[in-house]
Amino acid sequence: MSKISFYNIKKSLIKNTVALVAIVALSMGIANAQYCASGASSTTDEYISDFKLIDAVSGTALIANNTQQVANGVCAMYTDFTSIIKAVNLSAGGKYTVSIQVNYCATGIYTNQTFAWIDYNRNNAFEANEGVAASIAGATSGVRYVSYTFTVPCNVSPGVTRMRAVLSETSALSNPGSACGTYTWGETEDYAVNLQLPSSVSADFAVPSSVWVKSKVNFKNSNPIGYISHTWDVNNDGTIEAINSVDYTYTWTTGGTKCVKLKSTNCLVL
């Protein structure tokens, strides 16, 4: 059985969409600016019992806050964690998941909805394009997690800003209207996040020096975070075998020396 060896492995980069010039000038900011008020008017029924913000590529939990916002059947109506939990870094072009657990103060089980926003342009307001999804998950009941996976846009204003999660006993949450104002039952929680633009580009991957023909070869991306896309050309012939895949697995049926190209795209423009 013949072997395949690799040489001149190419790692190319695309720089796309956001100017680097603003990084230094705008890198400082505060999350305790004046935002619209939001919260419940009643201390009964439901609350957010766990809030997670997860890097969707690595699986790392950036925020894992299961502080119990209930005591003796009394629910919190609004909680500001911006000065309690350190701002976590979110990269423009990076993919993340927010997961919000719905829980109840006493024995009743009620129908509710939850959603979240990030003030990407740091103008102290929550706008429709700053919701973490194109649509809000439908109303339902019971103790559960509601999760949204989102990509930070390239055109963010870098610096510390606010992320808001709203849980409301309703079937009529709206985007962006429900980011502000008072509702009867539920809870609002605010967090600080630090929006970052990429300062460099670096595509790289790991691969064995040789493999057997007709055996799977695993190409492991060693720099996957903060990129919009990764494309693989495993024969360096201009044919893209994987349009957007962090890692890739391929099987060659013939022996010889192969040249592999990984092209990673992030939000950087020089």
Buried (B, 14 or more C-beta within 10 A) or exposed (E): EEEBEBEEBEBEBBBBBBEBEBBEEBBEBBBEBEBEEBBBEBBBBBBBBBBBBBBBBEEEBBBEBEBEBBEEEEBBBBBBBBEEBEBBEBBBBBBBBBBBBBBBBEEEEBEBBBBBBBBBBBEEBBBEEBBBBEEBBEBEBEEEEBBBEBEBBBBBBBBBBBBBBBBBBBEEBEBBEBBBEBBEBBBBBBBBBBBBBBEEBEBEBEBEEEBEBEEEBEBEBEBBBBBBBBBBBBBEEEEEBBEEBBBBEBEBEEBEEBBBBBBBBBBBBE
